[in-house]
Amino acid sequence: MIAMPTLVANTGPGSQPVTLGPVLSIFDPVHIGIDEFGQPVRVPLIYRNMLIGGEPGSGKSALLNAIVAHAALSLDCKLILLDGKRVELGQWRRCAEAGAFVGPNMDQARKLLTRLQTMMDNRYTFLEECERRKVIPGDAFTPYLVAIDEIAYFSATVGKKQDREEFAALLRDLVARGRAVGIIVIAATQRPSSDIIPTSLRDLFAWRFAGRCTSHSSSDIVLGHGWAQQGWTANSISPTNPGVGLLIAEGGTPQLVKSAYLDDATCAAIARYAATLRNTVNQQAATTPADPAGGVSAA
Ligand SMILES: Nc1ncnc2c1ncn2[C@@H]1O[C@H](COP(=O)(O)OP(=O)(O)OP(=O)(O)O)[C@@H](O)[C@H]1O
């Protein structure tokens, strides 16, 4: 595991470095909750994607926020946020890249994913020329975490059919090809139906979390066909226990997890702290071009 470094910023020529506080790394496993035995559940997200499904109120946004919190505190990761409701991920707006917080605007969503797709292709060209297969810690390529709450808003609800199809195709391409170049997609949907999550798309997500679902088949749409018949169904989760869900990894068996929960005040406090860290790093990078580390180092 990569150690949690402390960010040290130089405040100007001749001044003493200022310690800002600890930061995380997106190359570290992300704490998403506890298992049935109260043990922490940490999932590696780098080179992977996660699909979060479940009925309204099952705790999807809460899990998404816990993951975004880790990414926001990881200064080796950039944030792209798409949130049709604006308030689910809104607290992280200042941590996102410029222009990379998209609310209920299909046009902006398509343009953002198109830019990401172009960047992904450029990164592959670079890796190919360097005879490498993937990004690594400390690389010139910073990983991106793309959080979407909720997929169906863009892929099935708003805009023209052609635009929705284009959005779905772009998302599929990013999920399919983005992993090696450091693009991590975490997407939530309250409609785990086959028109929103076709098997071909679901199977591209290495991690899948099914919060309480209204039916066995909705649960299977998230986890994979046949799990309900084997007794693993998110339909049996109590509606009075939000945040509980079944987590499955590629090729694994579902595991019961209670997701970590950050209330609004805690989320806001972490977001403010992360935004301050990020601003400091960006300012240092802008004002001290002669220093290859931008005047900021992780010590
Ligand atoms: N892990 C958790 N622990 C405790 N309470 C939780 C947890 N996750 C969610 N909750 C509670 O459940 C409520 C609903 O959660 P959340 O908004 O994440 O659901 P959702 O599935 O995203 O709903 P929607 O689809 O309507 O957006 C939260 O406001 C919170 O009170």
The ligand as an SDF file (V2000), in Angstrom:
LIG
                    3D

 31 33  0  0  0  0  0  0  0  0999 V2000
  -24.0250    3.4540    4.5520 N   0  0  0  0  0  0  0  0  0  0  0  0
  -25.0570    4.0940    5.1050 C   0  0  0  0  0  0  0  0  0  0  0  0
  -25.2130    4.1190    6.4410 N   0  0  0  0  0  0  0  0  0  0  0  0
  -26.2510    4.7600    7.0140 C   0  0  0  0  0  0  0  0  0  0  0  0
  -27.1960    5.4130    6.3210 N   0  0  0  0  0  0  0  0  0  0  0  0
  -27.1110    5.4330    4.9990 C   0  0  0  0  0  0  0  0  0  0  0  0
  -26.0400    4.7800    4.3080 C   0  0  0  0  0  0  0  0  0  0  0  0
  -26.2050    4.9710    2.9960 N   0  0  0  0  0  0  0  0  0  0  0  0
  -27.3180    5.6980    2.8630 C   0  0  0  0  0  0  0  0  0  0  0  0
  -27.8730    5.9790    4.0550 N   0  0  0  0  0  0  0  0  0  0  0  0
  -29.1020    6.7480    4.3140 C   0  0  0  0  0  0  0  0  0  0  0  0
  -29.9950    6.5250    3.2450 O   0  0  0  0  0  0  0  0  0  0  0  0
  -30.3440    7.7550    2.6270 C   0  0  0  0  0  0  0  0  0  0  0  0
  -30.4560    7.5490    1.1410 C   0  0  0  0  0  0  0  0  0  0  0  0
  -29.1700    7.2630    0.6380 O   0  0  0  0  0  0  0  0  0  0  0  0
  -28.7340    7.6760   -0.8320 P   0  0  0  0  0  0  0  0  0  0  0  0
  -29.1660    9.0680   -1.1400 O   0  0  0  0  0  0  0  0  0  0  0  0
  -27.3090    7.3500   -0.9850 O   0  0  0  0  0  0  0  0  0  0  0  0
  -29.6320    6.6850   -1.7030 O   0  0  0  0  0  0  0  0  0  0  0  0
  -29.6980    6.5500   -3.2700 P   0  0  0  0  0  0  0  0  0  0  0  0
  -29.7350    5.0920   -3.5490 O   0  0  0  0  0  0  0  0  0  0  0  0
  -28.6310    7.3240   -3.9210 O   0  0  0  0  0  0  0  0  0  0  0  0
  -31.0980    7.2190   -3.5770 O   0  0  0  0  0  0  0  0  0  0  0  0
  -31.5710    7.8960   -4.9630 P   0  0  0  0  0  0  0  0  0  0  0  0
  -31.5370    6.8430   -5.9970 O   0  0  0  0  0  0  0  0  0  0  0  0
  -32.9760    8.3600   -4.6560 O   0  0  0  0  0  0  0  0  0  0  0  0
  -30.6280    9.0350   -5.2290 O   0  0  0  0  0  0  0  0  0  0  0  0
  -29.2470    8.7320    3.0420 C   0  0  0  0  0  0  0  0  0  0  0  0
  -29.7280   10.0580    3.0830 O   0  0  0  0  0  0  0  0  0  0  0  0
  -28.8590    8.2320    4.4070 C   0  0  0  0  0  0  0  0  0  0  0  0
  -29.7420    8.7560    5.3730 O   0  0  0  0  0  0  0  0  0  0  0  0
  1  2  1  0
  2  3  1  0
  2  7  2  0
  3  4  2  0
  4  5  1  0
  5  6  2  0
  6  7  1  0
  6 10  1  0
  7  8  1  0
  8  9  2  0
  9 10  1  0
 10 11  1  0
 11 12  1  0
 11 30  1  0
 12 13  1  0
 13 14  1  0
 13 28  1  0
 14 15  1  0
 15 16  1  0
 16 17  2  0
 16 18  1  0
 16 19  1  0
 19 20  1  0
 20 21  2  0
 20 22  1  0
 20 23  1  0
 23 24  1  0
 24 25  2  0
 24 26  1  0
 24 27  1  0
 28 29  1  0
 28 30  1  0
 30 31  1  0
M  END
$$$$
